Amino acid sequence: MSRDTETGRAAKLKHINEIAAALGVPADDLVHYGKYKAKLPLKLIDLEKAKTGRLILVSAISPTPAGEGKTTVSIGLSLGLNRIGRKTAVVLREPSLGPVFGIKGGATGGGLSQVLPMEDINLHFTGDFAAIEKAHNLLAAVIDNNIQNKKNNLGLDPRTVAWRRVMDMNDRSLRKIIVGLGGTMSGVPRETGFDIVAASEVMAILCLSNDLGHLKEKLGNIFVGYTYDHKPVYARDLKVSGAMAALLKDAIMPNLVQTSEGTPAIIHGGPFANIAHGCNSVIATRMGLTLSDYVVTEAGFAFELGAEKFLDIKCRYAGLCPSAAVLVATVRALKYHGGADLKELAKPDPGLVSKGLENMEKHIENMKRFELSPVVAINRFASDTEEELSVIKERCGQLGVPVAVADVWGQGGAGALELAEKVAKAAEDNRACAFKPLYDWEWPVEKKIEAIAGKMYGARHIDYTSKAKKDLEKINGLGLGNLPICIAKTQKSLSDNPELIGRPKDFVVTVREIEIASGAGFLIPITGDIMRMPGLPEHPASENIDIDADGNITGLF
C-alpha cells in the first residue's frame, strides 16, 4: 500500500454536514451522497459576494514524467492559507478514469495534502462524468436516428456530421470507427469515432455555464453538420437540448468534499487542458468565492496550456480575475528540462537544475504577459538538496519573483506557511485585480492562434494543413470567427513536439484541423500529433489497482 493511500485512509473524516457548516451552509441545503460527499445547490451562489473573494490561480512549469504535484500544492496552499487565518476553499477539477487507469493514476493530491474520500473521488464520485457521457451520446444517437428516419428528418448530410461519441476511458481502438453497419435497419454507414469524456464539448459547456437555463441554451448551440443543401444544423434543430439538460440536472451542481485537514474542497468538472480548456466549472469557482474569502484553484498542465485558457476563455466569459498566480516547480522537473535522464533525477546536480531554469523563466514571462505577479512554489521532494533549492531561489531573486519552498506532501498545511504568507500578500496587494488578455476575440482566427503560439509557446511560424484551411473557411462562413481559441497541444513541451523539452526556439507549430465548439463558445485548433482519445501505456496503472474482500481499494496512487 502506498504512503498516499495509507495517509488518506488514516485520516478521520468529518461528516459532510460539518464541512458545510464551516462554509455557512445548512445541512438541509445539501444534496447528500452518503456521509462524506454532497452537492451544493446553485441557489447558494451570490454573485455580488463572489466579486469580493480573492481567487488564487495555481499553474506549473511544463510537465515531466517525474511529476510536479500541482494538485498537491493547490491543496496544501489552501491548508496553509487557512492556518494563517484566511477562510479558504480549494476548488478543483474531477479526475477522469482515463488517467486513473492509464499512466497518471489518481488525481486527488498526495501525502498530507489530499482531498477525501480519495477512492470515491478518483472513481465514480457522484456520477457527473457518467451524466456528461450520457448527454453527449444522446445527441449522437439522435443524429443517427434523424439520418435514418425517412419521414422526420432534417436532410442532414452524414458526410458533414462533426459530432463523435465519448467514453471515460483511454481506448485508442475507438479513435476511428464505422457505425451503421448491418443493413438498412441498422442505420446509415458513416465514419466517426470516440473521444474521451474530458474532451467532450458537453463537459466544456457544463464548465462554462452559469445555470441550468444557460446550460440548455449552450447545448442547443452545438454545431452538428450541414444539410444536403448546405444549411448548418445545430443541436436545437434536433430538439434534443432539453433532454440533454435534463440528464445534467444533478451534474450541474458542484460537489463538496474535504481535505486531509478537514477543510472544504469543491470539485466539479474535468476538462483536460491539452485537449480542452482545463479548468473546473464557473459555477464551482463562483460557489467557492461566495462561501469563502479565498479560493485556490488550478488550471491543467503548464501555464501556456491550462492557465492561458483559464484567463482568455473562462475568466473572460465569467468575469473572473485572479488576485494572485502561483507557478509550481520542482527540482526534479527542472533537472529533466536541463537534460537529466529520468532514472537519474534523484541524483543531486545543481548544474542541471540551473540549465533547466529556462523552462521556468519562460512560464514566468508568460505570466507577466497577462500582467500577473507570479509567486514560485518549489514543491519539495525528499531527494532535493539545499544547494539545488538555492539555485532556484537565487534565480527567482534575480527576476524579482517571490519564491517559497513548500513541503505539503510531507507536512500538509504546516509545510505551506511561507508560501501562504507570500501568496496572501500578493493577493492583498493586488487591489485592482486586473489582467491583460492575450488577444481580442474579434481578431481573425489566424491572428488569435498566432498570438497564443507566438507569445505563449515561442513559435516562429504557424503552418496550416489544407484541412485546417478548409476549416477556417467553414468557421468564417458560419460567423463563428469571433470565438476564443482553445488550442489542443501536447503538454510535454512548449512546442507541439513532445520531444522538445526545456525552452525550444525557432520552431513551427502545425495546425492539423480546427474543430468547432460553438456550444461551449470556442474553437479548437488541433496541433501536432495530439489525440482527443488517449491510449493506454504498455503497463497501464490499472495493473496495480485492486480491491480486497472488505472493499478496500489499493493502487490508485
Buried (B, 14 or more C-beta within 10 A) or exposed (E): EBEBBEBBBEBEBBBBBEBBBBBEBEEEEBBBBEEBBBBBBBEBBBEEEBBEBBBBBBBBBBBBEBBBBBBBBBBBBBBBBBBBEBBBBBBBBBBBBBBBBBBBBBBBBBBBBBBBBBBBBBBEBBEBBBBBBBBBBBBBEBBBBBBBEEEEEBEBBBEBBBBBBBBBBBBEEBBEBEBBEEEEEEBEEBEBBBBBBBBBBBBBBBBBBBBBEBBBBBBBBBBBBBBEEEEBBBBBBBEBBEBBBEBBEEBBBBBBBBBBBBBBBBBBBBBBBBBBBBBBBBBBBBBBBBBBBBBBBBBBBBBBBBBBBBBBBBBBBBEBBBBBBBBBBBBBBBBBBBEBEEEEBBEBBBBBBBBBBBBBBBBBBBBBBBEBBBBBBBBBBEEBEEEBBEBBBEBBEEBEBBBBBBBBBBBBBBBBBBBBBBBBEBBEEBEEBEBEBBBEBEBEBBEBBBBBBBBBBBBEEBEBBEEBEEBBEBBEEBEBBBBBBBBBBBBBBBBBBBEBBBBBEEBEBBBBBBBBBBBBBBBBBBBBEBBBBBBBEEEBBBEBBEEEEEEEBBBBB
